[in-house]
């Protein structure tokens, strides 16, 4: 069984996240796709929505895809959240090959991840190029990681993910802009209803 894992702060989840999941699912023929909102991310210091609100937004976005699941494993974990801990926990209850999905930016910080040598033995890393940015370095960096860490890097080369950031969406909300074209159905309404991201 092929199990896709897509983690992120999802603060908020947006259309580029959805595109990336769809690209990975179609390219790899995933049997399951699990979206995991992070708890406290050791590499990011963000503001805005609470853990439970980010979880709820992820559930709203995933509802349009019957074969997608949302896990609260990291949201429920106290303290900093590390991918290696999450993968270890998931492997206790799931059998199959794991594919950790991300945009190409992951390649430039992967060597700094906690216990990356152990993590590289437990999951493949699925990386997609981003539209509108220079992706040339991802090929050489992925080869370096394969050699130095033994990491299995899968490059999705036939699909470019639109360049979009949650930071841009939060700032757009704070200035009264319309974000409906950038986020899945229901997310803009949720953000407005809960008064999120007004104090950027």
Helices and strands as residue ranges (DSSP letters): E 2-8, H 15-28, E 32-37, E 40-41, H 51-62, E 68-71, E 80-81, H 83-91, E 97-103, G 104-108, G 110-112, H 116-119, E 124-130, H 136-149, E 153-161, H 166-174, H 187-193
